Amino acid sequence: MHHDDEPVFKRSKWGTNHYYYNPQNPVGLALTVITLLFVGTMLILITNRLGPFAAPPAPKPWTPPAYEHSEPTPPPAGTPEGGAS
């Protein structure tokens, strides 16, 4: 039986200063259900390594650029470097 005048949080009876959701309050019960669903979803994502827990993509293997070398152009004939004079 739910009572709207119940507090959302209740003090723990373990002698500590902690509080817990009060399932007698509808908001406390909703927070309990939401927390359980959230934690369960996160555990499933962690276990299956999905979403924010997915492994980073494997890096592409390094491929060097294509070798593009051309022979130097010969100097024009008739110049001292050309040698055909």
CYANA upper distance limits for C-alpha pairs under 8 A (distance plus 0.5 A):
  1 MET  CA     24 GLN  CA      7.54
  2 HIS  CA     24 GLN  CA      5.51
  2 HIS  CA     25 ASN  CA      6.38
  2 HIS  CA     26 PRO  CA      7.23
  3 HIS  CA     24 GLN  CA      6.77
  3 HIS  CA     25 ASN  CA      6.46
  3 HIS  CA     26 PRO  CA      8.36
  4 ASP  CA     25 ASN  CA      6.41
  4 ASP  CA     26 PRO  CA      7.65
  5 ASP  CA     25 ASN  CA      8.13
  6 GLU  CA     22 ASN  CA      8.36
  6 GLU  CA     24 GLN  CA      7.08
  6 GLU  CA     25 ASN  CA      5.99
  7 PRO  CA     22 ASN  CA      7.37
  7 PRO  CA     25 ASN  CA      7.00
  8 VAL  CA     21 TYR  CA      6.54
  8 VAL  CA     22 ASN  CA      5.79
  8 VAL  CA     23 PRO  CA      8.37
  8 VAL  CA     25 ASN  CA      6.21
  8 VAL  CA     26 PRO  CA      8.49
  8 VAL  CA     27 VAL  CA      6.76
  8 VAL  CA     28 GLY  CA      5.39
  9 PHE  CA     19 TYR  CA      6.50
  9 PHE  CA     20 TYR  CA      5.93
  9 PHE  CA     21 TYR  CA      5.26
  9 PHE  CA     22 ASN  CA      5.73
  9 PHE  CA     28 GLY  CA      7.40
 10 LYS  CA     19 TYR  CA      5.84
 10 LYS  CA     20 TYR  CA      6.01
 10 LYS  CA     21 TYR  CA      6.96
 10 LYS  CA     22 ASN  CA      6.35
 11 ARG  CA     17 ASN  CA      7.51
 11 ARG  CA     18 HIS  CA      6.52
 11 ARG  CA     19 TYR  CA      4.87
 11 ARG  CA     20 TYR  CA      7.01
 12 SER  CA     16 THR  CA      6.98
 12 SER  CA     17 ASN  CA      7.45
 12 SER  CA     18 HIS  CA      6.03
 12 SER  CA     19 TYR  CA      5.74
 12 SER  CA     20 TYR  CA      7.01
 21 TYR  CA     28 GLY  CA      5.44
 21 TYR  CA     29 LEU  CA      7.63
 21 TYR  CA     31 LEU  CA      7.59
 21 TYR  CA     32 THR  CA      6.99
 22 ASN  CA     28 GLY  CA      5.38
 22 ASN  CA     29 LEU  CA      7.13
 23 PRO  CA     27 VAL  CA      8.43
 23 PRO  CA     28 GLY  CA      5.61
 23 PRO  CA     29 LEU  CA      4.79
 23 PRO  CA     32 THR  CA      7.84
 24 GLN  CA     28 GLY  CA      7.59
 24 GLN  CA     29 LEU  CA      7.39
 25 ASN  CA     29 LEU  CA      6.64
 26 PRO  CA     30 ALA  CA      6.60
 27 VAL  CA     31 LEU  CA      6.60
 28 GLY  CA     32 THR  CA      6.66
 29 LEU  CA     33 VAL  CA      6.80
 30 ALA  CA     34 ILE  CA      6.57
 31 LEU  CA     35 THR  CA      6.46
 32 THR  CA     36 LEU  CA      6.73
 33 VAL  CA     37 LEU  CA      6.70
 34 ILE  CA     38 PHE  CA      6.56
 35 THR  CA     39 VAL  CA      6.58
 36 LEU  CA     40 GLY  CA      6.48
 37 LEU  CA     41 THR  CA      6.56
 38 PHE  CA     42 MET  CA      6.68
 39 VAL  CA     43 LEU  CA      6.66
 40 GLY  CA     44 ILE  CA      6.79
 41 THR  CA     45 LEU  CA      6.73
 42 MET  CA     46 ILE  CA      6.58
 43 LEU  CA     47 THR  CA      6.52
 44 ILE  CA     48 ASN  CA      6.66
 45 LEU  CA     49 ARG  CA      6.14
 45 LEU  CA     50 LEU  CA      5.48
 45 LEU  CA     51 GLY  CA      7.00
 45 LEU  CA     53 PHE  CA      7.27
 46 ILE  CA     50 LEU  CA      7.11
 46 ILE  CA     53 PHE  CA      6.32
 49 ARG  CA     53 PHE  CA      5.51
 49 ARG  CA     54 ALA  CA      5.03
 49 ARG  CA     55 ALA  CA      7.26
 50 LEU  CA     54 ALA  CA      4.99
 50 LEU  CA     55 ALA  CA      8.49
 74 PRO  CA     82 GLY  CA      7.85
 75 PRO  CA     79 THR  CA      7.76
 75 PRO  CA     81 GLU  CA      6.93
 75 PRO  CA     82 GLY  CA      5.84
 76 PRO  CA     82 GLY  CA      6.37
 77 ALA  CA     82 GLY  CA      5.35
 77 ALA  CA     83 GLY  CA      7.33
 77 ALA  CA     84 ALA  CA      6.13
 77 ALA  CA     85 SER  CA      7.78
 78 GLY  CA     82 GLY  CA      6.53
 78 GLY  CA     83 GLY  CA      7.23
 78 GLY  CA     84 ALA  CA      6.25
 78 GLY  CA     85 SER  CA      5.68
 79 THR  CA     83 GLY  CA      7.11
 79 THR  CA     84 ALA  CA      8.22
 79 THR  CA     85 SER  CA      7.95
 80 PRO  CA     85 SER  CA      8.30
